[in-house]
Amino acid sequence: MRIDAGNESTFSDEPLVIRNQAGFDKPQAPPTSFYGKLIKYGAIGRVTLRNHFAYVYDFLIRSIFLIIIMYIFMQLWRVTYQGEGSALIEGYSYEQIIWYILFAEALTTSFPSLATKIEEEVKNGDVGYKLTRPLSYIGYHYVGYVSEVSIRLLVNVCIGGLLGVMMFGWPSFGWGWVEFLIVSCGAVTINFLLNMVLALCSFWVEETRGLEFVYHKMLFTIGGMLMPLELFPQQLQDVCRWLPFQTVLYFPAKTMVRWADVQLLSMLLTQAVWIALLAAVVGLMYGRGVRKLNVNGG
């Protein structure tokens, strides 16, 4: 079908073309349905999974590192509990603390470096190529990120879980497995958005790895990787409740080991609020960053 500006439409078997005032034909891309988008993003996820399955040695090295870290934490917390002379510290037993750190560490080591990837794309010009694709740039990276985290987390939980079972026997997590999976979805999304905020800074600054380093240290401390937030001073706990870092590691790890005590709906609501806020920030930064690329000649 051909549409001439100012003239009547004529129907034919030709593809839809719009003729502008200068007389040039501009082909219009067919609209993509929601199902079509799912197929495209699903293909991206499958390719990401297939690529990472090819690097078996990376998984083995990461798993060995996880075992070494967990062995160190086991010795530190064993001495801590012996020094306290109590079976519980802030409601956590020694076994619960180790399982908590295991799942927090499994998540931490599952997160790839998004800032480094996008920084390289901006430096070598690949970002311009990807912006021309019929895909959302943020959505493209999100699907690849979730796929990579999924396979890494599965391997880490299996390796770490085997270590935990050898130490304490089979755990009685009950519904904690289900709640962990649900809360982890929000945790991975929030971590992606926080990393994307840092990564998009590469549109304005040369290096973002320093920002990423600081962010990782925030996760290690006030994010609850080293220990549950209940072990922090009350004033610091109050500050942490107003920050998004607790939703990334503390929420999922606590949900697993103390699933009967957590307020799941409150956790999910907190994650939803942070996802909405961070998504708005990412959208604003992305829009301004793309305009900056266009103004500077891409």
Stockholm file with secondary structure:
# STOCKHOLM 1.0

chainA/1-298         MRIDAGNESTFSDEPLVIRNQAGFDKPQAPPTSFYGKLIKYGAIGRVTLRNHFAYVYDFLIRSIFLIIIMYIFMQLWRVTYQGEGSALIEGYSYEQIIWYILFAEALTTSFPSLATKIEEEVKNGDVGYKLTRPLSYIGYHYVGYVSEVSIRLLVNVCIGGLLGVMMFGWPSFGWGWVEFLIVSCGAVTINFLLNMVLALCSFWVEETRGLEFVYHKMLFTIGGMLMPLELFPQQLQDVCRWLPFQTVLYFPAKTMVRWADVQLLSMLLTQAVWIALLAAVVGLMYGRGVRKLNVNGG
#=GR chainA/1-298 SS CEEETTSCCBCCSSCCEEECTTSCEEECCCCCCHHHHHHHHHHHHHHHHHHHHTCHHHHHHHHHHHHHHHHHHHHHHHHHHHHHTCSEETTEEHHHHHHHHHHHHHHHTTCCCHHHHHHHHHHHTHHHHHHTSSSCHHHHHHHHHHHHHHHHHHHHHHHHHHHHHHHHCSCCCTTHHHHHHHHHHHHHHHHHHHHHHHHHGGGTCSCCHHHHHHHHHHHHTTTSSSSCGGGSCHHHHHHHTTSGGGGTTHHHHHHHHTTTTSCHHHHHHHHHHHHHHHHHHHHHHHHHHHHHHHHTTC
#=GC SS_cons         CEEETTSCCBCCSSCCEEECTTSCEEECCCCCCHHHHHHHHHHHHHHHHHHHHTCHHHHHHHHHHHHHHHHHHHHHHHHHHHHHTCSEETTEEHHHHHHHHHHHHHHHTTCCCHHHHHHHHHHHTHHHHHHTSSSCHHHHHHHHHHHHHHHHHHHHHHHHHHHHHHHHCSCCCTTHHHHHHHHHHHHHHHHHHHHHHHHHGGGTCSCCHHHHHHHHHHHHTTTSSSSCGGGSCHHHHHHHTTSGGGGTTHHHHHHHHTTTTSCHHHHHHHHHHHHHHHHHHHHHHHHHHHHHHHHTTC
//
